[in-house]
């Protein structure tokens, strides 16, 4: 995938890649100033204990064709979530993270809301959902690619349902 070659993934491979991607995102966020760290320490603890991404995390695979931030591009955004009946939080309680290594782009989107509602993930023309998976094999790359580091940053800042 880093070289841009097509790959098929069974369920176990999807989980392995999602776990590695979550670990990488947790580490990469520490390259940013402390106030930009958006993934909570509880995600580190969950990953260490369960060897899988948290249930409130979605992981997609993208295709990156840009060369402006080659071979590594990294974007983290804090996002505020609230249930309809709750006020908006003062601080971000969710995150959008995108990083690319070579042609492989990874998009993580998660939250840390009380009562931990699980995440739902879907694939589209820009991204292949691998966590939580749908129990079926998937193929990479998606039909459409991110062509610049700016596009990767825009993906990190958007809620997945708004990606078209």
N, C-alpha and C positions, 0 to 999 in steps of 0.2 A: 504494500500500500504506500509506503514512503516513496517508492520509485514510481508510483502511479499505475501499477499493474492491477488488473481486475482480480478480485478475490471473493470466494464464497465462504461463508462462515456458518458452522453449526451452532447450536445453542451454547455448548460449552465454550467454544471459541469466543462467542459474543460476550459471555460473562467474564472470561479471562481478559479480553481487551477492555471492557468497561471498568474492570477493577484496576487495571494498569493505568487507564486514562484518569480515573479518579485520584489515584495516588500521585500521578504526575501533576494534575491541577492543584492538588493540595500543596505540593512542594513549590510549584511555580509561583503561587500567590505570594510567597515569602520574598520574591524578587521585587515586590512593590512596597511602597511605604505602608506602615502598620495600619493607617486609617483606610487603606484600600483592601485589606484582607477581608474577604467576603464569605469564605467557607469556614464554618465553626469548628472548634476543636473537637466537638462531638462527632464530626464526620471522620476525623483521624481515628478516634477511638473505635467507632463502628467498623471502619475498614480493617483496623488491626485485629479486632475481635472476630469478625465474621468473614473476613477475606472476600467481601463483596461490597459494592457501593451501597450506601444507605437507600432505604425504600423510598425516600422523598427526593431522589436524584434521578434525572433522565440523562442518558448519554446517547449522542448521535455521532455518526461519522460523516464527515464532509470531504469534498475534494478541493484542494487548494492548488491553483495553477499560477499564482503570482510568484514573482521573484524579488519583490521589493523588500521583504523581510525574510530572506532565505538564509539558512534552512529552518529557522525557528521564528514563529510569530506567536505572541501571547497577549490575551486581552481578558480582563476581569471587570465585571460590573456588579455593584450592589443593587438589589431590586427590593422594593417594599411591597409586601403582600398583606392583605387583610381580608377576612371573610366579610360578606356584605353587612353583617350585623355588628362588626367590630370597627373601631376607629383605625385609621392608618397609623402604623407604628412610627416612632420618631427616628429609628435607625433601620437600615436595610435588614431584612430577615430572609433574604433570598439572594441568589447569585446567578449570573450568566457568565460562563467562562468559555472561551474559545482559544485553542492553541493549534498550531500546525507544525508538523515536522515533515519536511519534504512536501509531498503531495497529500499526505494524510492530515486532514483537519478533524478536530474533535470538539464537539459542543456539549458542555454540561450545563444543566439548568436544574436548580434545586431550591429548596426552601427549608427553613427551620421554624415552622409554625407549631404552636402547642397542639397536642393531640395527634401530631404527625400524620396528617392525611397522606396517603401514598401518592406517588407520581404516576402519570399516564403518559405514554410516549407513542408517537406515530411517525412513520416515514413519509417523506414527500419528495419532490423532485430535487431538493437541495441537500437532503440528509437521510441517512439510513439509521433508524432507531435500533440500538442494540441493548439498551437497559432502561426500564425493565423490558425485556424482550417479549415477543408475542408467542414464543414457543415454536417458531418456525425458522428454518435457515434463511439467511439474507445474503445479498450480493452487494459488493462495493465495486465501483464507485456509483454515487447517485447520478442522475441524468444531468444535473446542472452543477457548475463549479463556482467557487469563490475565486475571483481573479486578482484581488488585491488584499493587502493587509487591512485596508480600511473596510472592505466588505466583511472580513472576518470580525472586526470590531463591531460592526453594525449587527451581525448575527448574535454576538455575545450580549448586546444590549436589548434585544427584542424578546418578547415572550414567544414561545414556539407557536402558539395559535395565530400569531400575527405574521408569521413567515409565509410568503406566497411564492 
